[in-house]
Amino acid sequence: MSTEIFTCPPARPARPFAPGAFAGPDPVAILPHSPGPAMKLALDKIKASPTPLQYHEAPDVLNTRLHEGNAAGDDYRFPAGLAADLEHYRAGLDVVFDGQLSGEVEGTCARCLEPYRFPVTQPLRVVLAPKASAAEDEADDIGLGFFEGEEIDVTGLVVEHAILGLPTVPLCRDDCQGLCPQCGTNRNVRPCTCDVETPSPKVGLAALAGLKLTDGERR
């Protein structure tokens, strides 16, 4: 059992655990649930045979990455971080990561603006090729992943795949009534007496009735 693959030590020592607590080959490392640096894996520690990598992605690191220049994660946070149950191995020059992420997400509902939580389990599978050996056409292929240097930023992979498991629009429930646009009452909690009409969109010929044509152009 070794933790020498990490470029930085965790913020506090790992708690002891039973060597046989996880099935399969010996895990590379089990990190405690604690704040710490981003997970990075040295390339010279990645072998041809699959090696488990089980650790907890700390919430401070995860949420900081989630909100860095990416609007997709602005409405969400991981209050307790994520559990990463992965394995990695080499396939020629390529590096493969395979496994899943699990944890709890907190979102802000787009209708009622209330926080809510829901569980998430997201598969993670990625094949990374050395960027130095990539052809010009491959470097522009968004379906391929690449790495540079002597280590791989595993936290970056976790954040990318965690975003894939998040709903496009955060809703506390499908039938959320939202806030009254006049008085601001949360209509999930209690009704209000405001006279608010929600116009229904016109479709078909009814939608064309309001159009005016001038010189063959639509206004």
C-alpha positions in Angstrom: 0.0 0.0 0.0 1.6 3.3 -1.0 0.6 6.9 -1.4 3.7 8.1 -3.2 1.8 8.7 -6.4 0.4 12.0 -5.1 2.3 15.1 -5.9 1.2 16.8 -2.6 0.4 15.2 0.7 -3.2 15.4 2.1 -3.9 18.1 4.6 -4.0 15.6 7.4 -2.9 11.9 7.7 -5.2 9.3 6.4 -7.3 7.3 8.9 -6.3 3.6 9.2 -8.3 1.1 7.3 -8.4 -2.6 6.9 -6.3 -3.9 4.1 -9.0 -6.2 2.8 -11.8 -3.7 3.0 -12.1 -3.4 -0.8 -12.4 -6.2 -3.3 -10.0 -6.7 -6.2 -6.3 -5.8 -6.3 -4.7 -3.6 -3.7 -6.0 0.0 -4.0 -3.4 2.6 -4.8 -4.7 4.9 -2.1 -7.7 5.7 0.1 -7.8 9.4 1.0 -9.8 10.6 4.1 -12.7 12.9 3.9 -10.8 16.1 4.5 -9.8 19.3 2.6 -6.6 18.8 0.6 -4.9 19.5 -2.7 -6.2 18.4 -6.1 -5.6 14.7 -6.9 -2.8 14.2 -9.4 -1.4 10.9 -10.6 2.2 10.4 -11.7 2.5 8.7 -15.1 5.3 6.4 -13.9 2.9 4.9 -11.4 0.3 3.9 -14.1 0.9 0.2 -15.1 -0.6 -2.0 -17.9 -2.7 -3.9 -15.4 -5.8 -2.2 -13.9 -5.1 -0.6 -10.6 -7.9 0.6 -8.3 -7.9 4.3 -7.2 -10.5 4.9 -4.5 -10.5 8.3 -2.7 -12.8 11.1 -1.6 -12.7 14.3 -3.6 -12.9 17.1 -1.0 -15.7 19.6 -1.3 -13.5 22.7 -1.2 -11.4 21.6 -4.1 -14.3 20.1 -6.1 -16.5 23.2 -5.7 -13.7 25.6 -6.6 -13.1 23.7 -9.8 -16.8 23.4 -10.5 -17.3 27.2 -10.5 -14.1 28.2 -12.4 -15.2 29.9 -15.6 -18.0 27.3 -16.2 -21.6 28.5 -16.0 -22.8 24.8 -16.1 -21.9 24.5 -12.4 -23.0 27.8 -11.1 -26.3 26.6 -9.7 -24.8 23.5 -8.0 -22.4 22.5 -5.3 -21.2 19.3 -3.7 -21.6 19.9 0.1 -19.8 16.8 1.1 -17.6 16.2 -2.0 -17.7 13.1 -4.1 -16.6 9.5 -3.7 -14.4 8.3 -6.6 -14.2 4.6 -7.3 -11.9 4.3 -10.2 -9.3 2.2 -11.8 -6.5 3.2 -14.2 -4.2 1.4 -16.6 -2.1 1.9 -19.7 -3.1 0.8 -23.2 0.0 1.4 -25.3 0.8 5.1 -24.9 -2.7 5.9 -23.8 -4.0 6.1 -20.2 -7.5 4.8 -19.4 -9.6 5.8 -16.4 -12.8 3.8 -15.7 -15.2 3.8 -12.7 -17.9 5.9 -11.2 -18.5 8.9 -9.0 -21.2 9.1 -6.3 -22.3 11.7 -3.7 -24.9 14.3 -3.0 -25.5 17.5 -4.9 -27.1 20.8 -3.7 -28.8 22.9 -6.3 -30.7 26.2 -6.3 -34.1 25.8 -7.9 -34.6 28.0 -11.0 -38.3 28.5 -10.2 -38.6 29.0 -6.4 -34.9 29.8 -5.7 -34.9 27.4 -2.7 -31.9 25.0 -2.1 -32.5 21.3 -2.6 -30.4 18.2 -2.5 -30.4 15.0 -4.6 -28.1 12.0 -5.0 -25.9 11.5 -8.0 -24.1 8.6 -9.5 -22.1 9.3 -12.6 -20.0 6.9 -14.6 -16.5 8.0 -15.6 -14.6 6.6 -18.5 -11.9 8.4 -20.4 -9.0 7.6 -22.6 -6.1 10.0 -22.6 -3.4 10.2 -25.2 -0.1 12.0 -24.9 -0.6 15.4 -26.6 2.9 15.4 -28.0 2.2 12.3 -30.1 -1.2 13.6 -31.4 -1.6 14.3 -35.1 -3.0 17.8 -36.1 -6.5 16.4 -36.9 -6.6 14.5 -33.6 -5.7 17.6 -31.5 -8.9 19.3 -32.7 -11.1 16.2 -32.1 -13.3 17.1 -29.1 -14.0 13.3 -28.6 -10.4 12.7 -27.6 -8.6 13.5 -24.3 -5.0 14.4 -24.0 -2.4 14.8 -21.2 0.9 16.7 -21.0 3.8 16.5 -18.6 4.6 13.8 -16.1 1.2 13.7 -14.2 -2.5 13.6 -14.8 -5.0 15.9 -13.1 -7.5 13.4 -11.8 -9.5 16.1 -10.1 -10.0 17.8 -13.5 -11.5 14.6 -14.9 -13.8 14.2 -11.9 -15.1 17.7 -12.2 -15.8 17.3 -16.0 -17.7 14.1 -15.5 -19.5 15.4 -12.4 -20.9 18.2 -14.6 -22.3 15.7 -17.0 -24.4 14.2 -14.3 -26.1 17.5 -13.4 -29.5 18.6 -14.8 -29.4 21.4 -17.3 -32.0 23.3 -15.4 -32.1 22.9 -11.6 -35.6 22.1 -10.4 -36.5 21.0 -6.8 -39.3 19.0 -8.4 -40.9 18.9 -11.9 -44.2 20.5 -10.7 -42.5 23.3 -8.8 -44.9 26.3 -8.7 -42.2 28.8 -8.3 -42.4 32.4 -7.0 -45.3 34.7 -7.6 -44.0 37.3 -10.1 -46.0 40.0 -8.2 -45.7 39.4 -4.5 -42.8 36.9 -4.5 -44.6 34.3 -2.5 -43.3 30.8 -2.8 -46.3 29.1 -4.2 -45.1 25.7 -3.2 -45.5 26.8 0.4 -48.8 28.7 0.2 -51.0 30.2 -2.5 -51.3 33.9 -3.0 -54.2 36.0 -4.0 -52.5 37.8 -6.8 -54.3 37.8 -10.2 -51.5 36.4 -12.4 -52.3 35.0 -15.8 -49.8 32.9 -17.7 -50.3 33.5 -21.4 -50.3 30.3 -23.4 -48.2 30.3 -26.5 -50.0 30.6 -29.8 -49.5 27.7 -32.2 -50.4 26.9 -35.8 -52.5 29.4 -37.7 -53.3 31.4 -34.5 -49.6 32.3 -34.3 -49.7 33.7 -37.9 -52.6 36.0 -37.2 -50.4 38.7 -35.6 -47.9 38.8 -38.4 -47.9 41.6 -41.0 -46.2 41.2 -44.3 -44.8 44.2 -46.1 -43.0 43.8 -49.5 -42.7 40.1 -48.9 -41.0 40.6 -45.5 -42.4 39.5 -42.2 -42.7 42.0 -39.3 
